C-alpha cells in the first residue's frame, strides 16, 4: 500500500525542496535597498488621503455571494455529470431539486437587480 504513494511523496518532497531553495536563494542574493517609503504599510508608496475604512456598496457583497453561488453549483454539477449513469433516477431527481433551489436564488438576484452593471 505504501509503495503506491511513494512517487507522490517524492514529488511532494521535491516541490518543498525547490520552493525553500528558491526562497533562500532570493533572500541571499536578492537586492536589499530598504527605505522609509518602502517600509510604509501602503504598497503604492504614496501618502494616503481620506479615511482608512470606507463604506462599500452592498452590491459589491452581492456580487461576491453570486460568485460563490455559481461556483458551488459547478463544484457539485461536474462530479455528478461524471457519475450520472451510476446514480440512476434518484440521482437525477436530487440534482434537479438542487438546481431548482439554485435557480430560485438566481431569479431572486436577477429580480433584485444584482446582475445589472452600472
C-alpha positions as CSV (number, residue, x, y, z in Angstrom):
1,X,0.0,0.0,0.0
2,X,2.8,2.5,0.9
3,X,4.6,1.7,-2.3
4,X,1.7,3.2,-4.3
5,X,2.1,6.6,-2.7
6,X,5.9,6.7,-2.9
7,X,6.0,8.6,-6.2
8,X,3.6,11.2,-4.8
9,X,5.8,11.5,-1.7
10,X,8.9,12.0,-3.9
11,X,7.2,14.7,-5.9
12,X,5.9,16.5,-2.7
13,X,9.4,16.4,-1.2
14,X,11.0,17.7,-4.4
15,X,8.4,20.5,-4.6
16,X,9.0,21.5,-1.0
17,X,12.8,21.5,-1.5
18,X,12.6,23.6,-4.7
19,X,10.3,26.1,-3.0
20,X,12.5,26.5,0.0
21,X,15.6,26.6,-2.2
22,X,14.2,29.4,-4.3
23,X,13.2,31.4,-1.3
24,X,16.6,31.0,0.3
25,X,18.4,32.0,-2.9
26,X,16.2,35.1,-3.2
27,X,16.9,36.0,0.4
28,X,20.7,35.6,0.0
29,X,21.3,37.1,-3.5
30,X,18.3,39.4,-3.8
31,X,18.7,43.2,-3.7
32,X,18.1,44.9,-0.4
33,X,17.5,48.7,-0.5
34,X,15.1,49.5,2.3
35,X,13.7,53.0,2.5
36,X,11.1,54.6,4.7
37,X,8.7,54.7,1.8
38,X,9.1,51.0,1.1
39,X,8.5,50.2,4.8
40,X,5.2,52.1,4.8
41,X,2.1,49.9,5.0
42,X,0.8,51.2,1.7
43,X,2.1,49.3,-1.4
44,X,1.9,52.3,-3.7
45,X,4.4,54.4,-1.6
46,X,2.0,57.4,-1.7
47,X,0.8,59.2,1.4
48,X,-2.8,58.0,2.0
49,X,-5.6,60.5,2.0
50,X,-9.1,60.1,3.4
51,X,-10.3,57.6,6.0
52,X,-8.6,54.2,6.0
53,X,-12.0,52.5,6.0
54,X,-14.7,53.5,3.6
55,X,-18.2,52.2,3.1
56,X,-18.6,49.6,0.4
57,X,-21.7,49.2,-1.6
58,X,-24.0,46.3,-0.8
59,X,-23.8,45.4,-4.5
60,X,-20.2,44.5,-4.0
61,X,-21.0,41.9,-1.5
62,X,-24.0,40.7,-3.5
63,X,-21.7,40.0,-6.5
64,X,-19.4,38.0,-4.2
65,X,-22.3,35.9,-2.9
66,X,-23.4,35.3,-6.5
67,X,-19.9,34.2,-7.5
68,X,-19.9,31.7,-4.6
69,X,-23.4,30.5,-5.6
70,X,-22.4,29.7,-9.1
71,X,-19.0,28.3,-8.0
72,X,-20.7,25.9,-5.7
73,X,-23.1,24.9,-8.5
74,X,-20.2,24.0,-10.8
75,X,-18.4,22.1,-8.0
76,X,-21.4,19.9,-7.4
77,X,-22.7,19.5,-11.0
78,X,-19.4,18.4,-12.7
79,X,-18.8,15.4,-10.5
80,X,-22.5,14.5,-10.7
81,X,-22.2,14.6,-14.5
82,X,-19.3,12.1,-14.4
83,X,-21.2,9.5,-12.4
84,X,-24.7,10.3,-13.8
85,X,-25.3,6.8,-15.2
86,X,-24.5,5.0,-11.9
87,X,-26.8,7.3,-9.9
88,X,-29.9,6.4,-11.9
89,X,-33.2,8.1,-11.3
90,X,-32.8,9.1,-7.6
91,X,-29.5,10.9,-8.5
92,X,-31.3,12.8,-11.3
93,X,-34.2,13.8,-9.1
94,X,-31.8,15.1,-6.4
95,X,-29.8,17.1,-8.9
96,X,-33.0,18.6,-10.3
97,X,-34.0,19.7,-6.8
98,X,-30.5,21.1,-6.2
99,X,-30.6,23.0,-9.5
100,X,-34.1,24.3,-8.8
101,X,-33.0,25.8,-5.5
102,X,-30.0,27.4,-7.1
103,X,-32.2,28.8,-9.9
104,X,-34.6,30.3,-7.4
105,X,-31.6,32.1,-5.9
106,X,-30.5,33.2,-9.3
107,X,-34.0,34.5,-10.2
108,X,-34.2,36.4,-6.9
109,X,-30.9,38.1,-7.5
110,X,-32.0,38.9,-11.0
111,X,-35.2,40.5,-9.9
112,X,-33.4,42.5,-7.2
113,X,-31.1,43.9,-9.9
114,X,-27.9,42.3,-8.7
115,X,-26.9,41.4,-12.3
116,X,-27.2,45.0,-13.6
117,X,-23.9,46.6,-14.2
118,X,-23.6,50.3,-13.5
